[in-house]
Amino acid sequence: MADFDFRNENNSFIPIILYMDYINAEYNKFLKNYFKDITPRDFTYLVNIFYHPNISQRELADILVVSEANVGQIIKRLEKNKLIYRDFDEENKSRRIINLTDEGKSAVFSLLGIAYKWEAKFFENYDIDEKKIFINMISDYYRKSINEDF
């Protein structure tokens, strides 16, 4: 990836998704330098469980746009690593809810700290208004991507 120089290309012909893919790959590499036992995908799961306490496996699958089977595999590993726990929903005994353990919460706080450190580097040459514009644009890009039929 480091060999691909976007500055020498006509940027209007490079799909945004390609930039996003490279940014994601670099971010994953950055995370791996700090966390040997937590994968970048685990980060996504843990942070979503943090922001959605008492979430079901099905709800998590819907948020992450993956199958319940995929969620099940990762949840088992996170549970084995004592980062999350599953419990029965008091109102619906057939539904299991997922929450973070204290160790999982600690991991999320560390992960978020690292993410903010990376973002600070990313935005170091931009003012707060430019950052807000970027966040609004990327949020809008995401919302449109999930609502479009191609």
N, C-alpha and C positions, 0 to 999 in steps of 0.2 A: 504494500500500500504506500509506503513512503516514497516509492519511485514514481507514483502517479502525481503529476504536478498540475493541479487544476488551474494554476495561474497562466499556463501556456495554452489553455483551451478557450474556446469561445463559450463562456459560462451560460449563455442562453440556450445552448444545445445539450447541456448536461442535466439529466433529470435530478430533481431534488432528492429523490429516494436514494440515489447513488451517494450523494453527500451524507445523507442520514445513515446509510449503511456503514460508511467509513468512519463517521463520528462514533457510531455504536461500537464498532470493532476497536477503535482506540480507547473508548471508555471501558470496555470489557477488559482490555489489556491493563489499563490503569487500575481497575478494581482487583484484578488478579495479583498485582504487586502488593496489595495491602491485606488481602484475605485469601489464605490458601485453602480453607475448608468451606468457603461459601462461594458458590459460582455466581456469575452475573445474573443468571436466571433466578437463582435463589433470592438475590437482592430484590428482584421484581415481586416475587411471591411474598417475601417477608414484609416489604414496605406496604404492599396492598393489604395484607392481614393487619398490619399496624393501623392503617387508615380506615379499615373496615372491621372493627372488632365483632366477634360473634358471627362471622361470615360462614356460609355453608360451602361445601366443595363445589356445588353447582353454581353458586353465585360467583365464586372465585374464577371458575372456568369461563363464565360469561364475561367477567371484567377483563380477563386476560386473553380472551378469544382463542381458547384452546379446549381440547376435549376434557371431559371429567376424568378419563383414564390417565391423561397426561398429568393433571393436577394430582390425582391419587398417587402416582409414582413419586412425585416431588414431595408431596405432603408426608408420605411414609418416611422418606429420607430426612426431612426436616424434623419430624417427630423423633426418629431414631437418634438424631443429633441433639435432641432436647431443646430445640429452638421454638417449637410449637407444641400444642397439645390439642387433642380433639375431645369433645364432650358431647353428651346428648343434650339436645334442646329440650328444656323443661316443658315447653308448650307443644312440641311435636317430637315424640320419642324416636321416630324413624329418621329424623334429621340430626346430623352431627354438625356441631359448630367448631370452628377453628379459631384459636387465639394464640398469642405469643406467650411463651414462658418468660420468666424474668431474664433468663439468658438470651432469649430471642429479642426481647426489648432492648437489652444492652447492645446486642449485635446490630439492631436497626439504628440505634443512636450513633454507633460507630460508623455504620455504612452511610448514613445521611451526612455525618460530618465529613467523610471522605468525598461524598458526592458534591457537597457544597464547596469543598476545597477545589475540586476539579472545575466546577462551574465558575468559581472566582477567577481561576486562571483563564478560562474560556472567555469571560466577559471583561477582563482587565482593561481593555482598550475602548470600552463602551461606557457611555453614561447610563444612568438609571432609566431614562426615558427610552433609549435605544434597546435596553434589555427588556423593558415592558413591551415594546413593539414586537420584538422577536418572540417573546413568550406568547403574546396574543396571536401572532401569525402562525406559530407552530401548533398552538392549541386549535386554532381554526382549521389548519391543514389536517390535523388528526380527526376533528369532528366531521369534516367533509369526507375523509377517507372511510369512515365507518358508516356513513349514510348514503354513499354513492353506489349505484348499480352500473357497472361497466360492461 
